[in-house]
């Protein structure tokens, strides 16, 4: 009888100990996720500051002169970042659809897509 009681107490104690370990792991994981989210937000702010620094340093007229001097053509920037359409809850630079700086190239007549 005493052995059964001791065995029951040990089983319950080890079960409760295991539950405490699982609970602590969940708390640690939640804390790590929060730290990573904070770090990610700091990185996003840093990138935005860098974008602003580059935008301040480069003038459109200077780009035009350099383009003409080198004989280059403008290229469309696909998936261009637009801060007005940025949705931080989704973590994507667009809300619904990718925004193109220009129309994407169309298919050449007579050429089939997809191989």
FENBEL-V740284 format. One record per pair of residues at least 24 apart in sequence whose C-alpha atoms are under 10 Angstrom apart, sorted by the first residue. I is the first residue (numbers start at 1). GAP is how many residues later the second one is. If there is no record, write none. Layout:
i,gap
I,GAP
I,GAP
This chain:
i,gap
40,51
41,47
41,50
44,44
44,47
48,35
75,26
75,27
76,24
76,25
76,26
76,27
76,28
76,29
77,24
77,25
77,26
77,27
78,24
78,25
78,26
